[in-house]
Amino acid sequence: MDVTTIIGLFVGILSLVVGFLIEGGTLGSLLQETAAIIVFGGTIGAVIISFPLKTLKKVPFIIKYAFTASSSHSMTTVENMVELSNVSRRQGLLALETQQDMYEDDPFLSEGIRMIVDGVEGETIKDILNREIELYERRMLSIGKVFETAGGFAPTMGIIGTVMGLVHVLGSLDNPSALGPAIAVAFIATLYGVASANVIYLPIFNKIKARLDDDLMIKELQAEGLISIQYGENSTLLRNKLMAFIDDEVKSESEQVEDVNVNA
């Protein structure tokens, strides 16, 4: 579980509520079921219209994706690719078949190993892997855009809810004492729309993109490593090539861990 997503949502929503209470508001005045129905129901309806059913069915998956920490690490991927390279240089490319089962939970890497074992040419492997990376990115973003779209519709639905509330208020001008509370209730819809877009929908979409960038980095490392293995490149050269993809901060953290292990 990626705790930063949960913490961010909690802090964002709590800050809005606490700030409102500090200004003298009451929690009950924030809870308006009519506004909630208009904003959240209208947003959901607009999203359903905007996307095909096959994409909407994957929304639970993309929510899990946003709230789950990545199980892969770039430095671990580098070490795995170097190990595969060592196996292939010591025992030959066919020996990689024995390593394939170790990565059966990673279809991308497993399929790449299979192509090497089957003797597929390096350029062909490169084209296939790069195409798979592009399709993976496109597929994940197409699902993630559900939240980006919701973030675009929610403020508009909030304005619609406010306008509807004001129409009701203007129809009750014969009771001036009730105008203030009624107008306040009407603007709750705008609050719901703007807050949900900027605290929930758009941040989740940004988290999906950040997670996707990490996943694409891992796949690019794997693709580069597999192609180098197919070409029979030296393991040291392979490591240096893959380390060029790694951020300096990640390299520094890895070196610190290695120093601690050595000293221990």
C-alpha positions in Angstrom: 0.0 0.0 0.0 1.3 3.4 -1.0 0.8 5.4 2.2 1.6 8.7 0.6 -1.6 8.6 -1.4 -3.7 7.9 1.6 -1.9 10.5 3.8 -2.2 13.1 1.0 -6.0 12.5 0.7 -6.4 12.6 4.5 -4.4 15.8 4.9 -6.1 17.5 2.0 -9.6 16.8 3.1 -8.9 17.4 6.8 -7.2 20.7 6.1 -10.3 21.9 4.2 -12.7 20.8 7.0 -10.5 22.2 9.9 -10.0 25.5 8.1 -13.8 25.8 7.6 -14.4 25.0 11.3 -11.8 27.6 12.4 -13.6 30.2 10.4 -16.7 29.5 12.5 -18.5 27.1 10.3 -20.2 24.0 11.5 -19.6 20.4 10.2 -23.3 20.0 9.5 -23.4 22.9 7.1 -20.8 21.1 4.9 -23.0 18.0 4.6 -25.7 18.7 2.0 -27.0 15.6 0.3 -28.7 17.5 -2.5 -25.4 19.2 -3.5 -23.6 15.8 -3.2 -26.1 14.1 -5.5 -25.8 16.9 -8.1 -22.0 17.1 -8.1 -20.9 13.5 -7.6 -23.8 12.0 -9.5 -23.5 14.4 -12.4 -19.7 13.8 -12.5 -20.1 10.1 -12.6 -22.8 10.4 -15.3 -20.5 12.6 -17.4 -17.6 10.2 -17.0 -19.8 7.2 -18.0 -20.8 9.0 -21.2 -17.2 9.9 -21.9 -15.7 6.4 -21.8 -16.5 3.0 -23.3 -17.6 0.2 -20.9 -14.4 -1.7 -21.4 -12.5 1.3 -19.9 -14.9 1.9 -17.1 -14.6 -1.8 -16.0 -10.9 -1.2 -15.3 -11.5 1.7 -12.9 -11.1 -0.5 -9.8 -7.8 -1.8 -11.2 -6.5 1.7 -11.8 -7.6 2.8 -8.3 -5.7 -0.2 -6.8 -2.7 0.8 -9.0 -2.7 4.4 -7.6 -2.9 3.2 -4.0 -0.4 0.3 -4.2 3.3 0.9 -3.9 5.5 -0.4 -6.7 7.1 -3.8 -6.0 9.9 -3.2 -8.5 13.0 -1.1 -7.9 15.4 0.2 -10.5 18.6 -1.0 -8.8 17.1 -4.5 -8.3 16.2 -4.6 -12.0 19.8 -3.7 -12.9 21.1 -6.5 -10.7 18.7 -9.0 -12.2 19.7 -8.1 -15.7 23.4 -8.4 -14.8 22.8 -11.8 -13.3 20.9 -12.9 -16.5 23.9 -11.6 -18.5 26.3 -13.6 -16.4 24.3 -16.8 -16.8 24.1 -16.3 -20.6 27.8 -15.7 -20.9 28.8 -18.6 -18.7 26.3 -21.2 -20.0 25.0 -19.8 -23.3 21.7 -18.1 -24.2 19.7 -21.4 -24.0 20.5 -21.5 -20.3 18.3 -18.5 -19.8 15.3 -20.9 -20.2 16.0 -22.1 -16.7 15.7 -18.5 -15.4 12.4 -17.8 -17.1 10.3 -19.4 -14.3 11.9 -17.0 -11.8 10.2 -14.1 -13.6 6.9 -15.6 -14.5 5.1 -12.9 -12.4 6.6 -10.3 -14.9 5.2 -11.1 -18.3 7.2 -8.4 -20.0 10.6 -9.8 -18.8 9.5 -13.4 -19.2 8.5 -12.9 -22.8 11.7 -11.1 -23.5 13.7 -14.0 -22.2 11.6 -16.5 -24.2 12.4 -14.6 -27.4 16.1 -14.7 -26.7 16.0 -18.4 -26.0 14.0 -18.9 -29.2 16.8 -17.2 -31.2 14.8 -14.1 -32.3 17.1 -11.4 -33.7 18.1 -8.5 -31.6 16.5 -5.8 -33.7 13.2 -7.8 -33.8 13.3 -8.1 -30.0 14.0 -4.4 -29.6 11.0 -3.5 -31.9 8.6 -5.8 -30.1 9.7 -4.7 -26.6 9.5 -1.0 -27.5 6.1 -1.5 -29.0 4.9 -3.3 -25.9 6.2 -0.4 -23.7 4.3 2.1 -25.9 1.1 0.1 -25.8 1.4 -0.4 -22.0 1.8 3.4 -21.5 -1.1 4.2 -23.8 -3.4 1.6 -22.1 -2.6 2.8 -18.6 -3.1 6.4 -19.4 -6.4 5.7 -21.2 -7.7 4.2 -17.9 -6.2 6.9 -15.8 -7.8 9.7 -17.8 -11.1 8.7 -16.2 -9.9 10.6 -13.1 -8.5 13.5 -15.2 -11.9 13.8 -16.9 -13.7 13.6 -13.6 -11.5 16.4 -12.4 -12.6 18.5 -15.3 -16.3 17.9 -15.0 -16.6 18.2 -11.1 -16.1 22.0 -10.9 -18.6 22.5 -13.7 -21.2 20.2 -11.9 -20.5 22.3 -8.8 -21.4 25.5 -10.6 -24.5 23.8 -12.1 -25.6 22.8 -8.6 -25.0 26.3 -7.3 -27.0 27.9 -10.1 -29.9 25.4 -9.4 -29.7 26.4 -5.8 -29.8 30.1 -6.6 -32.8 29.6 -8.9 -34.6 28.1 -5.9 -33.4 31.0 -3.7 -34.7 33.7 -6.2 -38.0 32.0 -6.2 -38.3 32.5 -2.5 -37.6 36.3 -2.2 -40.7 36.8 -0.1 -38.8 35.4 2.9 -35.7 37.6 3.2 -34.6 36.0 6.5 -34.0 32.7 4.7 -32.0 34.0 1.8 -28.6 34.0 3.6 -28.7 30.3 4.7 -30.2 29.2 1.3 -27.4 31.0 -0.6 -24.8 29.4 1.6 -26.3 26.0 1.0 -26.3 26.7 -2.8 -22.6 27.4 -2.8 -21.8 24.1 -1.1 -22.2 22.5 -4.5 -19.4 24.6 -5.9 -17.3 23.7 -2.9 -17.9 20.0 -3.5 -17.0 20.3 -7.2 -13.8 22.3 -6.8 -12.6 20.4 -3.8 -13.2 16.9 -5.2 -11.4 17.9 -8.4 -8.4 19.3 -6.8 -8.1 17.1 -3.7 -9.2 13.7 -5.1 -9.6 13.3 -8.9 -6.6 15.2 -10.3 -4.1 14.2 -7.6 -5.0 10.6 -8.1 -4.4 11.0 -11.9 -1.1 12.6 -11.1 -0.2 9.7 -8.9 -1.1 7.2 -11.6 1.2 9.1 -14.0 4.0 9.1 -11.5 3.6 5.3 -10.9 3.5 4.8 -14.6 6.8 6.7 -15.1 8.4 4.4 -12.6 7.0 1.3 -14.3 8.1 2.5 -17.7 11.6 3.1 -16.4 11.7 -0.6 -15.1 10.5 -1.8 -18.5 13.1 0.3 -20.4 15.9 -1.1 -18.2 14.6 -4.6 -18.9 14.4 -4.0 -22.6 17.9 -2.5 -22.8 19.3 -5.3 -20.7 17.6 -8.1 -22.8 18.9 -6.6 -26.1 22.4 -6.3 -24.7 22.2 -9.9 -23.5 21.1 -11.0 -27.0 24.1 -9.2 -28.5 26.4 -10.9 -26.0 27.7 -7.7 -24.4 30.0 -7.8 -21.4 28.3 -7.8 -18.0 30.3 -4.8 -16.8 29.4 -2.8 -19.9 25.8 -3.8 -19.4 25.8 -2.6 -15.8 27.3 0.7 -16.8 24.8 1.2 -19.6 21.8 0.5 -17.3 23.2 2.7 -14.5 23.0 5.6 -16.9 19.2 5.3 -16.6 19.3 5.6 -12.8 18.9 8.9 -10.9 21.9 10.0 -9.0 19.9 10.0 -5.8 18.9 6.4 -6.2 22.6 5.5 -7.0 23.7 7.3 -3.8 21.1 5.4 -1.7 22.3 2.1 -3.2 25.9 2.9 -2.5 25.1 3.8 1.1 23.3 0.5 1.6 26.2 -1.4 0.1 28.6 0.4 2.4 26.5 -0.5 5.4 26.4 -4.2 4.3 30.1 -4.3 3.8 30.8 -2.7 7.2 28.4 -5.1 8.9 
